[in-house]
Amino acid sequence: MNNVYIVAATRTPVGKGKGQLATIRADTLLISVLRGALAQVPTLDPEVVEDVVIGCAMPEGEQGLNIARSAALLAGLPISAGAMTLNRFCASGLSAIQMAAERIQLGQADIMIAGGVESMSRVPMMGFHPAPSPLIFENPSQLPLAWGMGATAENLAQIWNISREAQDSLSLLSHQRAVAAQDRGDFTAEITPLEGRRIIGVENDGEYQEQVLTIAHDEGPRRNTDMAALGRLKPAFHVRGSVTAGNSSQISDGASALILVSEQALVRHQLTPLARVMGFSVKGVAPEIMGLGPVKVVPPLLERHGLEQSQLDWIELNEAFAAQVLAVQKHLAFDPECLNPVGGAIALGHPLGASGAIRTTTLIHGLRRTQGRYGLVTLCVGMGQGIAGLFERL
């Protein structure tokens, strides 16, 4: 099979739900990162891009009608470039990268763009009109398909005796690491800044006064949180539970895009590779413990590529919930220093369909900054799946 290289990787800053990106449409977010990714490789003519694959967990409303295609054309990509939107819930962005990479591996394409987008401020979780199959409710064994993900996190906390204190401690660490990374400027190279607008007043004639803002930083990390503040939060999913808004991922808005090429294209267009795509693994798990998805996919992926866990220099484990991360840790025991070293989704946000691509973008830039070699991205997925991707810095 052909080698696959990533030559560009960028993302928007991530906004909190109803926060700094709430006035920006999802297609506008996606247009920004598509242009941002192309700007990272000025020797690559957009006319040679063959296809665009974009993940989106709720592809309806402003995110509907194949947002990948409309955004690609509005971003200036050629009419000849195809585009598709795919949905694997939280794994959509990483699945988009997987699909693009596999096409190149099989010799069916040379230059692809992959990524993800989600505006949870403008398209609600579960969409505007959720309508699950009635068959789910007729069969007790299938009822977990309708469970909210918070309930599955409570399951993990109960089954593996994960305390509220442990969850809050992980949340605090995520925020502390994210704030420290912001202060060091670690995210600067991976973020494509956005232009936003804020209403600052109303004229006598009723016209709004607006202030144009440059948005270049993630909104989620909290500088002043501590264990006491986290401890005051009430359980969010069960009256006697331990999962709270503070130790769960944030409702967020954001997008990410990466450019993947074959070795032939790398040479032809004089491109510098950021990383090599090694491979992926996807498996299903019981929906009621969906957070354990990474446990099923990481070991076989590493084995397939002849790697030990100890060889991983950077691990992006999406922090859907602190309970979920801690449950995975009880099984896999990742090196804590290599696990989410600049914080995770609890602090940085989780714009569902974009998160897999965002986590991959952070991983690639992190490996280059620290001179690490091997990196892993892994996510749990609603309704019970796990996904992992393995990358090598060059």
C-alpha positions as CSV (number, residue, x, y, z in Angstrom):
1,M,0.0,0.0,0.0
2,N,1.0,3.6,-0.6
3,N,2.4,5.8,2.2
4,V,0.2,8.7,3.3
5,Y,1.5,11.9,4.6
6,I,-0.1,14.9,6.3
7,V,1.3,18.2,4.9
8,A,-1.1,20.7,6.6
9,A,-3.2,20.6,9.8
10,T,-5.2,23.5,11.2
11,R,-8.2,24.2,13.3
12,T,-10.3,27.1,14.5
13,P,-10.2,28.2,18.1
14,V,-12.9,26.3,19.9
15,G,-15.8,28.3,21.3
16,K,-18.0,27.5,24.2
17,G,-21.7,26.8,23.5
18,K,-23.4,30.2,23.0
19,G,-20.0,31.8,23.3
20,Q,-17.5,33.5,21.1
21,L,-18.3,31.5,17.9
22,A,-22.1,31.3,18.4
23,T,-22.7,34.0,15.8
24,I,-20.6,32.2,13.2
25,R,-22.2,29.6,10.9
26,A,-20.7,26.1,10.7
27,D,-20.0,26.4,7.0
28,T,-18.1,29.7,7.7
29,L,-16.0,27.8,10.3
30,L,-15.3,25.1,7.8
31,I,-14.4,27.6,5.0
32,S,-11.9,29.2,7.3
33,V,-10.0,26.0,8.1
34,L,-10.1,24.8,4.5
35,R,-8.5,28.1,3.4
36,G,-6.1,27.9,6.4
37,A,-4.9,24.4,5.5
38,L,-4.3,25.4,1.9
39,A,-2.4,28.5,3.1
40,Q,0.1,26.2,4.9
41,V,1.2,24.7,1.6
42,P,1.5,27.5,-0.8
43,T,3.2,25.3,-3.5
44,L,0.1,23.2,-3.7
45,D,-2.4,24.4,-6.3
46,P,-6.0,23.9,-5.0
47,E,-6.9,22.7,-8.5
48,V,-5.2,19.3,-7.8
49,V,-7.3,18.5,-4.7
50,E,-9.3,15.4,-5.6
51,D,-11.8,15.0,-2.8
52,V,-12.9,16.5,0.5
53,V,-14.2,14.4,3.4
54,I,-15.7,16.2,6.4
55,G,-17.1,14.7,9.6
56,C,-20.2,16.2,11.2
57,A,-22.2,14.6,14.0
58,M,-25.5,16.5,13.4
59,P,-25.6,17.2,9.6
60,E,-28.8,19.1,9.4
61,G,-30.0,22.8,9.4
62,E,-27.0,25.0,8.7
63,Q,-24.8,21.9,8.8
64,G,-27.0,20.0,6.3
65,L,-27.1,19.7,2.5
66,N,-23.6,18.2,2.4
67,I,-21.8,21.0,4.1
68,A,-18.5,19.6,2.9
69,R,-19.4,20.4,-0.7
70,S,-20.8,23.8,-0.2
71,A,-17.9,24.9,2.1
72,A,-15.3,23.4,-0.3
73,L,-16.6,25.5,-3.2
74,L,-17.0,28.6,-1.1
75,A,-13.5,28.2,0.1
76,G,-12.2,28.3,-3.5
77,L,-11.6,24.6,-4.2
78,P,-12.2,23.6,-7.8
79,I,-15.6,22.3,-9.0
80,S,-13.7,19.1,-10.0
81,A,-13.0,18.3,-6.4
82,G,-15.6,16.0,-4.9
83,A,-16.8,16.4,-1.3
84,M,-18.8,14.3,1.2
85,T,-20.0,14.7,4.8
86,L,-19.9,11.7,7.1
87,N,-21.2,10.9,10.5
88,R,-19.7,8.7,13.2
89,F,-20.8,11.0,16.0
90,C,-17.7,12.0,18.1
91,A,-15.4,10.1,15.8
92,S,-16.6,11.8,12.6
93,G,-13.5,13.9,12.2
94,L,-11.1,11.0,12.7
95,S,-13.2,8.8,10.5
96,A,-12.9,11.4,7.8
97,I,-9.1,11.3,8.0
98,Q,-9.3,7.5,7.9
99,M,-11.4,7.5,4.8
100,A,-9.1,10.0,3.0
101,A,-6.0,8.1,4.0
102,E,-7.3,4.8,2.9
103,R,-8.2,6.1,-0.5
104,I,-4.6,7.3,-0.9
105,Q,-3.2,4.0,0.5
106,L,-5.2,2.1,-2.1
107,G,-4.0,4.3,-5.0
108,Q,-7.4,5.8,-5.6
109,A,-6.3,9.4,-4.9
110,D,-3.2,11.4,-4.5
111,I,-4.4,14.6,-2.7
112,M,-7.3,14.7,-0.2
113,I,-8.6,17.1,2.4
114,A,-10.2,15.7,5.6
115,G,-11.6,17.3,8.7
116,G,-14.6,18.0,10.8
117,V,-17.0,20.7,11.8
118,E,-19.7,21.2,14.4
119,S,-21.6,24.2,15.7
120,M,-23.4,23.0,18.9
121,S,-24.6,26.5,19.5
122,R,-26.6,26.6,16.3
123,V,-27.5,22.9,15.8
124,P,-28.4,21.2,19.1
125,M,-27.1,17.9,20.2
126,M,-29.4,15.2,18.8
127,G,-30.5,17.6,16.1
128,F,-33.7,19.6,15.8
129,H,-36.1,16.7,15.4
130,P,-34.6,13.5,16.9
131,A,-36.7,10.4,16.0
132,P,-35.2,7.1,17.2
133,S,-36.6,3.9,15.9
134,P,-39.6,2.6,18.0
135,L,-38.0,-0.8,17.8
136,I,-35.4,0.4,20.4
137,F,-38.1,0.7,23.0
138,E,-39.7,-2.6,22.2
139,N,-36.6,-4.6,22.9
140,P,-35.2,-4.1,26.4
141,S,-31.7,-5.3,25.3
142,Q,-31.6,-2.4,22.8
143,L,-32.7,0.3,25.3
144,P,-29.1,1.5,25.9
145,L,-29.1,2.8,22.3
146,A,-31.4,5.6,23.6
147,W,-29.4,6.4,26.7
148,G,-27.8,9.8,27.0
149,M,-24.0,9.6,27.1
150,G,-23.9,11.1,30.6
151,A,-25.8,8.1,31.9
152,T,-23.1,5.8,30.3
153,A,-20.4,7.8,32.1
154,E,-22.3,7.2,35.4
155,N,-22.2,3.5,34.6
156,L,-18.4,3.6,34.2
157,A,-18.0,5.5,37.5
158,Q,-20.2,2.9,39.3
159,I,-18.7,-0.3,37.7
160,W,-15.1,0.8,38.2
161,N,-15.5,2.7,41.5
162,I,-14.4,6.0,40.1
163,S,-14.9,8.7,42.8
164,R,-16.2,12.2,42.3
165,E,-12.9,13.5,43.7
166,A,-10.9,11.6,41.1
167,Q,-13.1,12.9,38.3
168,D,-12.8,16.5,39.5
169,S,-9.0,16.1,39.9
170,L,-8.8,15.1,36.2
171,S,-10.9,18.0,35.2
172,L,-8.7,20.4,37.2
173,L,-5.6,19.0,35.5
174,S,-7.1,19.4,32.1
175,H,-7.8,23.1,32.7
176,Q,-4.4,23.6,34.3
177,R,-2.6,22.0,31.3
178,A,-4.7,23.9,28.8
179,V,-4.1,27.3,30.4
180,A,-0.4,26.6,30.6
181,A,-0.3,25.6,27.0
182,Q,-2.1,28.8,26.0
183,D,0.4,30.9,28.0
184,R,3.3,29.1,26.3
185,G,1.7,29.7,22.9
186,D,1.6,26.0,22.1
187,F,-1.7,26.3,20.1
188,T,-0.6,29.3,17.9
189,A,0.8,27.2,15.0
190,E,-2.3,25.0,14.8
191,I,-5.0,27.7,15.0
192,T,-6.5,29.7,12.1
193,P,-7.9,32.8,13.7
194,L,-11.4,33.9,13.0
195,E,-13.2,37.2,12.6
196,G,-16.2,37.6,15.0
197,R,-18.6,40.4,15.8
198,R,-20.0,41.6,19.1
199,I,-22.9,44.0,19.7
200,I,-21.7,46.9,21.8
201,G,-24.8,49.2,21.6
202,V,-27.9,50.3,19.7
203,E,-28.2,53.6,17.8
204,N,-31.2,55.9,18.1
205,D,-32.5,54.6,14.9
206,G,-32.4,51.0,16.2
207,E,-29.3,50.0,14.3
208,Y,-26.9,47.8,16.2
209,Q,-23.4,48.9,16.8
210,E,-20.9,46.1,16.3
211,Q,-17.3,45.5,17.2
212,V,-15.2,43.3,15.0
213,L,-13.0,40.9,16.9
214,T,-10.2,38.6,16.0
215,I,-10.7,35.2,17.7
216,A,-7.5,33.3,18.1
217,H,-7.8,31.5,21.4
218,D,-9.9,28.6,22.8
219,E,-12.6,29.9,25.1
220,G,-13.0,26.9,27.4
221,P,-10.0,26.8,29.7
222,R,-10.8,28.2,33.1
223,R,-7.9,29.9,34.9
224,N,-9.6,30.3,38.3
225,T,-11.2,26.9,38.8
226,D,-10.2,24.7,41.7
227,M,-11.3,21.6,43.5
228,A,-13.6,23.6,45.7
229,A,-15.4,25.2,42.8
230,L,-15.7,21.9,41.0
231,G,-17.0,20.2,44.1
232,R,-19.9,22.6,44.4
233,L,-21.4,21.5,41.1
234,K,-24.4,19.3,41.3
235,P,-24.6,15.9,39.4
236,A,-25.9,16.5,35.9
237,F,-27.3,13.1,35.0
238,H,-28.3,11.3,38.2
239,V,-29.5,12.8,41.5
240,R,-27.0,10.6,43.4
241,G,-24.4,10.6,40.6
242,S,-20.8,11.9,40.3
243,V,-20.7,13.2,36.7
244,T,-21.2,17.0,36.6
245,A,-20.9,19.7,34.0
246,G,-17.4,20.4,35.5
247,N,-16.0,17.0,34.9
248,S,-17.6,16.5,31.5
249,S,-16.6,17.8,28.1
250,Q,-18.0,21.2,27.1
251,I,-20.7,21.9,24.5
252,S,-18.6,23.6,21.8
253,D,-18.2,25.0,18.3
254,G,-15.2,24.5,16.0
255,A,-13.7,23.0,12.9
256,S,-10.5,21.5,11.6
257,A,-9.0,20.5,8.3
258,L,-5.9,18.5,7.2
259,I,-4.3,17.9,3.8
260,L,-3.2,14.3,3.1
261,V,-1.1,13.3,0.1
262,S,0.6,10.3,-1.4
263,E,4.4,10.0,-1.7
264,Q,4.3,10.8,-5.4
265,A,2.3,14.0,-4.7
266,L,4.8,14.9,-1.9
267,V,7.7,14.9,-4.4
268,R,5.8,16.4,-7.3
269,H,4.6,19.4,-5.4
270,Q,7.7,19.9,-3.2
271,L,5.8,19.4,0.0
272,T,7.2,19.0,3.5
273,P,5.5,16.2,5.5
274,L,4.3,16.9,9.0
275,A,3.5,13.3,9.8
276,R,2.9,9.9,8.3
277,V,-0.4,8.2,8.7
278,M,0.2,4.7,10.0
279,G,-3.3,3.2,10.5
280,F,-6.6,3.1,12.2
281,S,-8.8,0.7,14.2
282,V,-12.6,0.8,14.8
283,K,-14.7,-1.5,16.9
284,G,-18.0,-1.6,18.6
285,V,-18.7,-1.9,22.4
286,A,-21.8,-2.2,24.5
287,P,-23.7,1.1,24.2
288,E,-24.2,1.3,28.0
289,I,-20.4,1.5,28.5
290,M,-19.6,3.3,25.3
291,G,-16.8,5.2,27.0
292,L,-14.6,2.1,26.9
293,G,-14.3,2.2,23.1
294,P,-10.6,3.0,23.2
295,V,-9.9,-0.1,25.3
296,K,-11.0,-2.3,22.4
297,V,-9.2,-0.4,19.6
298,V,-5.8,0.7,20.9
299,P,-4.1,-2.7,21.7
300,P,-4.8,-4.3,18.3
301,L,-3.8,-1.1,16.5
302,L,-0.4,-1.0,18.3
303,E,0.1,-4.7,17.8
304,R,-0.6,-4.5,14.0
305,H,2.2,-1.9,13.7
306,G,4.6,-3.6,16.0
307,L,4.6,-0.9,18.7
308,E,4.5,-1.0,22.5
309,Q,2.4,1.5,24.4
310,S,5.7,2.8,26.0
311,Q,6.8,4.0,22.5
312,L,3.9,6.5,22.3
313,D,5.2,10.0,22.9
314,W,1.8,11.8,22.7
315,I,-1.7,10.5,23.3
316,E,-4.8,12.4,22.6
317,L,-7.6,10.6,24.4
318,N,-10.8,12.6,23.9
319,E,-12.1,13.6,27.3
320,A,-15.8,13.0,26.8
321,F,-16.1,12.6,30.5
322,A,-13.5,12.4,33.3
323,A,-15.1,9.1,34.4
324,Q,-14.6,7.7,30.9
325,V,-11.0,8.7,30.7
326,L,-10.3,7.2,34.2
327,A,-12.1,4.0,33.2
328,V,-9.9,3.7,30.1
329,Q,-6.9,4.4,32.2
330,K,-7.8,1.5,34.6
331,H,-7.5,-0.8,31.5
332,L,-4.8,0.7,29.4
333,A,-2.6,2.6,32.0
334,F,-1.3,5.2,29.5
335,D,1.7,7.2,30.7
336,P,0.1,10.2,32.5
337,E,2.8,12.6,31.2
338,C,2.0,11.7,27.6
339,L,-1.8,11.6,28.0
340,N,-3.4,14.9,26.9
341,P,-0.3,17.0,27.8
342,V,-2.0,20.3,26.8
343,G,-5.4,19.4,28.3
344,G,-8.4,17.7,26.7
345,A,-12.0,18.3,25.8
346,I,-13.0,19.0,29.4
347,A,-11.0,22.2,29.2
348,L,-10.7,22.7,25.4
349,G,-14.2,21.7,24.3
350,H,-15.7,18.9,22.3
351,P,-17.4,20.1,19.1
352,L,-18.6,16.6,18.3
353,G,-18.0,16.0,14.6
354,A,-14.8,18.1,14.6
355,S,-13.1,16.7,17.7
356,G,-11.3,13.8,16.0
357,A,-9.7,16.1,13.5
358,I,-9.0,18.7,16.1
359,R,-7.3,16.2,18.4
360,T,-5.3,15.0,15.4
361,T,-4.2,18.5,14.6
362,T,-3.1,19.1,18.2
363,L,-1.2,15.8,18.2
364,I,0.7,16.5,15.0
365,H,1.8,20.0,16.1
366,G,2.5,18.7,19.6
367,L,4.8,16.0,18.2
368,R,6.7,18.5,16.1
369,R,7.1,20.9,18.9
370,T,8.4,18.3,21.3
371,Q,10.3,16.2,18.7
372,G,8.3,13.1,19.7
373,R,7.9,10.3,17.2
374,Y,4.7,8.3,17.6
375,G,1.3,9.7,18.5
376,L,-2.1,8.2,19.1
377,V,-5.6,9.7,18.8
378,T,-8.5,7.8,20.3
379,L,-12.1,8.5,21.0
380,C,-15.2,6.8,22.4
381,V,-18.3,7.1,20.4
382,G,-22.0,7.4,21.3
383,M,-24.1,4.2,20.9
384,G,-21.0,2.1,21.6
385,Q,-17.9,2.4,19.4
386,G,-14.2,3.1,19.7
387,I,-11.8,4.5,17.2
388,A,-8.0,5.1,17.2
389,G,-5.5,6.5,14.8
390,L,-1.7,6.1,14.8
391,F,0.7,8.7,13.4
392,E,4.4,9.1,13.1
393,R,6.2,12.5,13.0
394,L,8.8,12.8,10.2
